[in-house]
Each structure stands twice: as C-alpha cells, then as structure tokens.
C-alpha cells in the first residue's frame, strides 16, 4: 500500500494526494513537508522551502 501525508505551512495535512497547490498571499518563507513510510517501515521525509518575494 502506498500512502503519504503532506504537512502544509498552515498546519493542514493532506493525505494520499500526489500533488498539492499553494497560493501565496504575502511575501515570506514557509516549509512544505512530505512524510511517508517505505514498505520496510523506514520513515521518509522530504522538505521544500518556499520563499515568496515581491
């Protein structure tokens, strides 16, 4: 079974979606985190830093 959870900058969690879309409302910085578990139980994490500039 494949599954994952996105943890978005506003604290929301999106489960099982292949992609997420974010729309910035002001300049700043945020992290988007993708957490998953491999078939052998290993926890995986990928982080993306977002920066919005005017």
C-alpha positions in Angstrom: 0.0 0.0 0.0 1.3 3.4 -0.9 0.3 6.4 1.1 1.8 9.7 2.3 0.9 12.9 4.1 1.7 16.5 3.2 2.1 18.9 6.1 1.4 22.3 4.8 2.7 25.7 6.1 -0.7 26.5 7.7 -0.7 23.2 9.7 -3.2 21.4 7.4 -2.5 17.8 6.5 -3.3 16.4 3.0 -3.4 12.6 2.9 -2.7 10.5 -0.1 -2.7 13.2 -2.8 0.2 13.1 -5.3 0.4 16.9 -5.5 -0.7 19.9 -3.6 -1.1 23.5 -4.7 -0.3 26.6 -2.6 -1.2 30.2 -3.3 0.9 32.8 -1.5 -1.0 35.7 0.0 2.0 37.7 1.1 5.8 37.7 0.9 7.6 35.4 3.3 9.1 31.9 3.9 7.4 28.5 4.6 8.3 24.8 4.6 6.3 22.1 2.9 7.0 18.7 4.4 6.2 15.3 2.8 6.3 12.3 5.1 6.0 8.7 4.1 6.9 5.2 5.3 8.7 2.7 3.0 7.5 -0.8 2.6 10.1 -2.0 5.1 8.8 0.5 7.7 11.6 3.1 7.2 10.3 6.7 7.8 10.9 9.0 4.9 10.8 12.8 4.9 11.3 15.4 2.2 11.3 19.2 2.8 10.8 22.0 0.4 11.5 25.6 1.5 9.3 28.2 -0.2 10.2 31.8 -0.5 7.8 34.5 -1.8 9.2 37.9 -2.7 7.5 41.0 -4.0 
